[in-house]
Amino acid sequence: MGLTVGVVGGGQLARMLFEAALALDLHVVFYVRPGEEGVRGWAAHVVEGPLRFAELYDFGQSVDVVTFEHELVDERTLRDLEAAGVDLAPRAEAMVIGSNKLYQRRLCDELGLRAVPYTLIDRDAGETPRATPPYLLKAVRGGYDGRGLRRIGSSSDELPREGLWLVEPELAVDAECAAVVARGRDGTCVTWEPVELRMLEGICVEAAWPSPLDAALSAQARRAARSIAVALDFVGVLAVEFFVVDGELVVNEIAPRVHNSGHLTIEGATTSQFENHLRAVAGLPLGSTAPISPAVMVNLIGAPAASQLPSDVRVHRYGKTPRPRRKVGHVTALAADVETARQHARRAARLMGGELVDRLEEIRFA
């Protein structure tokens, strides 16, 4: 169709975007950092370079639109690229807010959305939390998959030496869930059914739908995700993670990109999050988000290259070198009901050597 989409990032999300682009016959070029694994060696067009303005500007001039599979480009560079005429989707302001947990909290306040309570400390200035342990510290920027997250269980636990951190209480959580929304260039919004999340050590291990949310909370989660997308004038896919506390939704984090919680949409929905992200940034009509089947996704964490591949699930490998606590793939199972799908997905992840799967039974929501 002539349009070229540039994707900044080359990990597993880029890999799945590439698969969706092939189905849409879209031309995609990936901009990757040295040593980044995922699309390298698999995608046809890969450009390597640092996340600096000059190199990213040149990349932006070689494509029609630039989108992102991570939040690692700094705020000033994003704004300078947009000011220089590079078409960013999502736009710079949306990426800046979506990559900063403090800005996310402020946005929730502006929209009247309940979020996790917090205080801000600056460790560069020597500030210390006034909270009484136990509590959580979350890096304002850059944290994911357990990185940038610390639990302070006692006053003797070591604090980070530098950086801006949110200080948050440990909440009695009834459930964890996420809502994923796609918004097109024309303002059209579509949302998928919310998914239940199961996390260990700050890492998403399992996502499932239908979620245990009742109809009212499910609708509220979808409205909240849509309201955030509209407020950010977002183009593309974003995800909103929630806690359910005392029967009410509490916003935990926002991700301004395709997200782990939406991987099961590849097999479980009429249109995947990856296809709709590309449709949005390319100005194409968004596809239906209707679920096809109950589905459960389990991440393959630290799993070595498998000598056998289960046949009762869909296996996605990410082309990454295995190491402890690293996501190197995922499996998705479809079934007539969510519990049967869960059994199949967990069994497959165990067979493939995935870490943390056996600990999923430890999760007991309040």
N, C-alpha and C positions, 0 to 999 in steps of 0.2 A: 504493500500500500504506500510505500515511499517514506513513511515516517520512521525516524530513528530515535529510539529511547536510550538515553544514557543512564546507567545505574551506578551510583557510587557505592561500592562494596562488592565483595566477591565471595561471601560465605554461603551458608546453606539457604538463606532466604533468596539470595541472588540465583542460586542454582534452581530453586523452584520457580522463580520468576522466569528464568530461561525456558523451562519446560512449558510454562503457560504461553510465553511469547511465540514458541514454535507453533502451538496450536492456533494462535491468532495470526500467524504469518507476519509478525512484527519484527522489525530489525532492532536488535538490542546490542549495545556495546557496554562492557563492564570496566569500571575504573577501580583497580585493586591496589592495595598497599603491598610493598615487597614482602614475600613470604606468606601472603594471605591464601588460604586454601578454600576450596569449594568449587568455583567455576573454572579455575585455572586448569588447563588441559582438557576441558570438556566443552566450554563455550567457544564459539568461533572467533569472536572479537573481544580481546582483553587488552586494556591499556594499564600499564603499571606506573605508579608514581606516588608521591607524598600527598597528604591532605592539606596542600598549600594553595593560596589564591591563584598564583600564576599558572600552575599546572592544571588546576581544576577549571580555570577560565578557558584555557586552550581546549580542554576536554569538552566543555560546554559549547564551544564554537563548532565542534565537529559533529554535534548531534542536534536534534530539534528540541528536546526537553530532557532535563536532568531530574532524576528521582533518587531515592536513597533506600538502602537496606540496613543502615545503621545510623546512629546519632553522634558519630565521632567528629564530624566537621564542626569547628568552633564557630561561635556566634558571629564574630566579626567577619570571618571568611564568607559565611552564608549571606550576610547582608551586603558585602562588597560584590559578591557574584551577582546577586539580584540587581543591585544598582548599576552594574556594568552591562545589564541586558540579558543575562543568562536566564532562560525560562526554567524556574524551579517548581517542581510539583511533588510534594507540598511546597508552598512558598516559604521564604526565609523565616518570617515571624512564627509560622506554625511549627517549623522545625526547632527554632530557638526555645519556644515554650515547651514543646513536647520532649525536649532533651534535658530539661532542667526541672527537677522535682519541686523546687521552691516556686517557680513560675506556675507549675501545674496546680499547686495548692492554692495559689492566689487566683487562678482562673476559676477553680471550683468555688471559691468564696464569691467571686463576681457572679457566677451562674446560680448561686444558691444550692449547690450540690454539697452534701455532707462528705467530708474527707477525713482521713486519719488526722487527729490533732498532732501538733508538732511545735517545737521551738527550734530556732536556728542557732548554731554555734559556729564560730570561726576559729579553727584550731591554729591558723597562722597568727592570730592575735592572742593566742593562749587562752581562749574561752573554754570553760568546762561546763558540762551539763549540770543543771540544778535538780534534775530528776533523781528520784530514788530508784536504784536497781530493783528488779530487772527492767531494762528498756532497750530499745533498738536505736542504732545509729545508721542512717542511710546517707551515702554520698549524694550531694546535690546534683552532680553530673557524673556519668560514666559507669554507674553500677548496673550489673546484670548477672544472672546465673550465680548468685551468691556473692559476687564481687561487689565491693562498695557497700556491703551490709555487715554490721557487727552487732552481736548481742552482748550487752553489758549485764552480766549476771550478779556482779558484786562490785563494791567500790575498789577492789584490788585489781580488777580487770584493766588491761592497758587500753588507753584511748589512742585513736589515730594521732599522728604527730602534726598533720597539716590538713588543710582543705576545709571546705564548707560542708556541714553535716546537718541533717534534720534529726532531731531527737524525738522519738515516738514511743508511746507506751505500748506494751504488749496487750493486745486486745483478746478478749474471749470470743473467738470466732465461731459462728455457726456453720459457715461454709465459705469457700472462695470460688469466685466465678469471674468470667470476662465476657464482655460484649464487643464484637467487631463490627465496624461500620465502614462503608465505602461511600465516598462523595465525589460526584463528577464535576467537571468544569462548569456545567450548567447549573450546579447547585442540587442536582438530584441526589438523594440519600437512600441507601438500602442498608439494612442491618441483618446479620445472621442471628439465629437463635443463640442465646447465651450458652456458654459452656461451663461445666464445673471444672475447677482446677484442683489438683493435688500437688502440693509443694513440699520439698524436703531440702533443708540446708539452703533455702532461698532459691532453689532450682525447680522449675516446673518439670515434674516427672510424668504427670498424666493429665489429659484433658478429655472430657466426655460430654456428649449430649444425647438425649435431652438432659438438662441439668435438673437438680431437685428443687429449683426455685418454683414458687407458685406463680400463677399467671400474672398476678399484680406486680410482683417483684421482677419477673421476666420483662414485662412491658416497661417497667421503670428503668431497668438497666439499658434497654434499647433506646429509650428516650434520652437518657443521660448521655450515652455515647453520641447520639445524633446531635444533641445540643452542643457538645464540645466540638464536634466537627464543624458545625455551622459557625460557632463563635470564632474558630480559628480560620474560617474561610478555607477549609482544608480541601485539597484535591488528592485523592488516593485512599488508601486504607489506613485506619488507625484502630487501636485496641485500647479498651479501658478495663483495668483489673479492679475488682471490687472484693471487699469483705462483706459478709452478712453478719451483723452484730445486733443481737436482741431483735432479730426479725427485720432489721433495716439495712439498706445498702449503704456502704461507706466506700468512697473512691480510694483506692490504694495508689495506683500508678496509671499513667497514660503512655502509650508507645505510638509515636507518629510514623508508623510503617506497618507492613505485614508482620504478623506476630505468631509466636509459638502456639498460642491458644487457638489460632485459626487453621492450623495444619490439617485438622480432620475435615475441613471443608473441601479438600482435594477430592476425596472419595465420598464424603458424606453429604455434600450439597450440590445443587444444580450447577452453580458457578462457584469456583474456589475464590478465596481471598486474593490469590496471586493473579488470576485472570481479571478479576474486577479492579485490582490496583492498576494493571496495565491499561484496561479499558478506560479508567478514569483519567490517567495522565495523558493518554493518547486522544482524549476527547470522544471516545466511542460510547455508545449506550451501555449502561450497566446491566449485568445479567442477573437472573433470578437467584435469590439466596435461599430458596426453599430447601429444607432438608430432604434427603433421599431416604435416609435410614438412621436409626440409632448408631452411634459411632464412638469409639474410644481410641485415642492416640496415646502411646507410651513412648517417651524418649529413650533412645539408646545412648546411655551415658557411659563414656569410657570403654565402650564395647570394642573388642578387637575385631579384625576382619573375620567375618563368619565363614566357617567351612560348610555350613548348610543354611539355607534360607527357608523359613516356614512358608507353607503354601496356603494357610488359612487366613493370612493377613496381607496387607500391602506393605512392602518394605521400601523405605527410602534411606539410602546411604548418602552421606554428605561429601565424600571424597576427602575426609580429614584424617590426619594421623591421630590414632587413639591415645588419650592420656587420661588420668583420673579426673573425674568430674567434668569432662568435656563432652558436649553433645556431638555425637558423630553420626546420628541418624535417628529415625523414628519408625514405628510401625503403627498402622491403623487397622482396626478390625471393625467390620460392619456385622450387625446381627439383628434379629427380630426384636431384641430388647437390650438395654444398655448393660445389664449385668453379664449377659452372655458375651457381648462384645468385649467387656472388661476382662473376662477370663481368658479369652483368646489373645488379646493384646498383651496381657501380662505374661502369659505362658510363652509367647513368641519372644518377648523382650528378655526373659530369663534364658531361653534357649540360645539367644545370641550374645549372652554375656553382659547384658546391661546392668550397670550399677544402680543401686537404690530401689530397684523394683521390689525386692523382698521386704523392704521397709514401708511400702505403701500401706500395709495393714496396720502400721503404727498410728496412722493418722486418725485421730478421733476428734471431730469437731465438737465444740461446746454444746 
